């Protein structure tokens, strides 16, 4: 028997709220059920396990990021649009700091929907690069380079591996991205 108002979406929304408040390591099926006012067993009518919930969280977060990126780069073109893309992505990463695992290490479950939601975020960058260079090989190379630099920076910054007297956080990321973006021809 399914409860009214309980759906994969409501489970995902509750899981995101719990994670935002208590962190990802505290997320459990009983906590989600309690937040929804149901018994844990009822969750399994909608999801198989906690990994599926986390995959659904990744999908939801990537969709939110995509919407934010599209809104934030509206009217921008060229290299300023690429810089704005990463500024928005970084702000999203900071806002959802406790979700770094589901943002940057997603997918313990094989999911076409997860792949599509991630690709949608990357396709925005691809379109921005296309406005700067028409060489498909260069586009591919810069897309991979920029995403690798960005994800590596965010993970290292989050784990406090850049503990020196130099620039930190967004300011350091801006310098790194400018260095790479300046090279786009």
C-alpha positions as CSV (number, residue, x, y, z in Angstrom):
1,X,0.0,0.0,0.0
2,X,1.4,3.4,-1.0
3,X,1.0,6.5,1.1
4,X,-0.5,9.6,-0.5
5,X,2.1,12.2,-1.2
6,X,5.0,9.9,-0.9
7,X,6.9,9.6,-4.1
8,X,10.5,9.3,-5.4
9,X,10.5,13.1,-5.6
10,X,9.3,13.6,-2.0
11,X,11.9,11.1,-0.7
12,X,14.6,12.9,-2.7
13,X,13.5,16.3,-1.3
14,X,13.5,15.0,2.2
15,X,16.9,13.4,1.8
16,X,18.3,16.7,0.5
17,X,16.8,18.6,3.4
18,X,18.3,16.1,5.9
19,X,21.7,16.2,4.3
20,X,21.7,20.0,4.2
21,X,21.0,20.0,7.9
22,X,22.9,17.1,9.2
23,X,25.4,16.1,6.5
24,X,25.5,13.1,4.1
25,X,27.0,10.7,6.6
26,X,23.9,11.0,8.8
27,X,21.4,10.2,6.0
28,X,19.6,6.9,6.6
29,X,16.4,5.4,5.4
30,X,14.8,5.6,8.9
31,X,15.6,9.4,9.0
32,X,14.0,9.9,5.7
33,X,10.9,7.9,6.7
34,X,10.6,9.9,10.0
35,X,10.8,13.2,8.1
36,X,8.0,12.0,5.8
37,X,6.0,10.6,8.7
38,X,6.0,7.0,7.5
39,X,7.5,3.7,8.4
40,X,10.9,2.9,6.9
41,X,9.5,-0.1,5.1
42,X,7.2,2.1,3.1
43,X,10.1,3.8,1.4
44,X,11.0,0.6,-0.4
45,X,7.8,0.9,-2.4
46,X,9.5,3.8,-4.2
47,X,13.3,3.2,-3.9
48,X,15.4,0.1,-3.6
49,X,18.0,1.4,-1.1
50,X,20.0,4.4,0.1
51,X,22.3,4.3,-2.9
52,X,19.3,4.9,-5.1
53,X,18.2,7.8,-3.0
54,X,21.7,9.3,-3.3
55,X,21.6,8.8,-7.1
56,X,18.3,10.6,-7.1
57,X,19.8,13.4,-5.0
58,X,22.6,13.7,-7.6
59,X,20.1,13.9,-10.4
60,X,18.1,16.6,-8.6
61,X,21.2,18.6,-7.7
62,X,22.5,18.5,-11.3
63,X,19.1,19.6,-12.6
64,X,19.1,22.5,-10.1
65,X,22.7,23.4,-11.1
66,X,21.8,23.3,-14.8
67,X,18.9,25.7,-14.2
68,X,21.1,28.0,-12.2
69,X,23.8,28.0,-14.9
70,X,21.3,28.8,-17.7
71,X,19.9,31.6,-15.7
72,X,23.3,33.0,-14.7
73,X,24.9,33.0,-18.1
74,X,21.9,34.5,-19.9
75,X,23.1,37.3,-22.1
76,X,26.8,36.4,-21.8
77,X,29.0,35.1,-24.5
78,X,32.6,34.1,-25.0
79,X,35.2,33.9,-22.3
80,X,33.1,36.0,-19.8
81,X,30.4,33.4,-20.1
82,X,32.8,30.6,-19.4
83,X,34.1,32.4,-16.3
84,X,30.5,33.0,-15.2
85,X,29.8,29.2,-15.7
86,X,32.5,28.3,-13.2
87,X,31.7,31.1,-10.8
88,X,28.1,29.8,-10.6
89,X,29.2,26.2,-10.4
90,X,31.6,27.1,-7.6
91,X,29.0,29.0,-5.6
92,X,26.7,26.0,-6.0
93,X,29.4,23.7,-4.7
94,X,30.0,25.9,-1.7
95,X,26.2,26.2,-1.0
96,X,25.9,22.4,-1.2
97,X,29.3,21.7,0.4
98,X,27.9,18.7,2.4
99,X,26.8,17.2,-1.0
100,X,30.3,17.0,-2.5
101,X,30.1,13.2,-2.7
102,X,26.9,13.2,-4.7
103,X,28.0,16.1,-6.9
104,X,31.6,15.1,-7.6
105,X,31.6,11.3,-6.9
106,X,28.0,10.3,-7.9
107,X,26.6,7.2,-9.1
108,X,27.0,4.1,-7.1
109,X,23.9,3.0,-9.0
110,X,24.0,2.8,-12.8
111,X,21.6,5.4,-14.0
112,X,20.9,6.8,-17.4
113,X,19.0,9.7,-15.8
114,X,22.1,10.5,-13.8
115,X,24.3,10.4,-16.9
116,X,21.8,12.7,-18.7
117,X,21.6,15.2,-15.9
118,X,25.4,15.4,-15.6
119,X,25.8,15.6,-19.4
120,X,23.3,18.5,-19.5
121,X,25.6,20.5,-17.2
122,X,28.6,19.7,-19.4
123,X,26.7,20.5,-22.6
124,X,26.3,24.1,-21.4
125,X,30.1,24.4,-21.1
126,X,30.4,22.8,-24.5
127,X,28.1,25.4,-26.1
128,X,30.1,28.2,-24.4
129,X,33.3,26.8,-25.7
130,X,31.8,26.6,-29.2
131,X,31.2,30.3,-29.1
132,X,35.0,30.8,-28.5
133,X,36.5,28.3,-30.9
134,X,35.2,26.2,-33.7
135,X,37.8,23.5,-33.6
136,X,36.1,20.3,-32.2
137,X,39.4,18.9,-30.9
138,X,40.1,22.2,-29.0
139,X,36.6,22.2,-27.6
140,X,37.0,18.7,-26.3
141,X,40.4,19.4,-24.9
142,X,39.3,22.6,-23.1
143,X,36.1,21.0,-21.8
144,X,38.1,18.2,-20.2
145,X,40.8,20.5,-19.0
146,X,38.5,23.0,-17.4
147,X,36.3,20.4,-15.8
148,X,39.3,18.5,-14.4
149,X,40.9,21.7,-13.1
150,X,37.6,22.8,-11.5
151,X,36.6,19.5,-9.9
152,X,40.2,18.9,-8.7
153,X,40.3,22.4,-7.2
154,X,37.0,22.1,-5.5
155,X,37.8,18.7,-3.9
156,X,41.3,19.9,-2.8
157,X,39.9,23.2,-1.5
158,X,37.1,21.5,0.4
159,X,39.7,19.1,2.0
160,X,41.9,22.1,2.9
161,X,44.9,20.9,0.9
162,X,45.7,24.5,-0.1
163,X,46.6,25.8,3.3
164,X,49.2,28.4,2.6
165,X,49.4,32.2,2.7
166,X,48.4,32.5,-0.9
167,X,44.9,33.2,-2.2
168,X,42.2,30.8,-1.1
169,X,38.8,29.7,-2.3
170,X,37.1,31.6,-5.1
171,X,39.9,34.0,-5.5
172,X,42.4,31.2,-6.2
173,X,40.0,29.4,-8.5
174,X,39.5,32.6,-10.5
175,X,43.3,32.9,-11.1
176,X,43.6,29.2,-12.1
177,X,40.6,29.4,-14.5
178,X,41.8,32.7,-16.1
179,X,45.2,31.0,-16.8
180,X,43.4,28.2,-18.6
181,X,40.7,30.3,-20.3
182,X,43.3,32.8,-21.6
183,X,44.8,30.0,-23.6
184,X,41.6,29.3,-25.6
185,X,42.1,30.3,-29.2
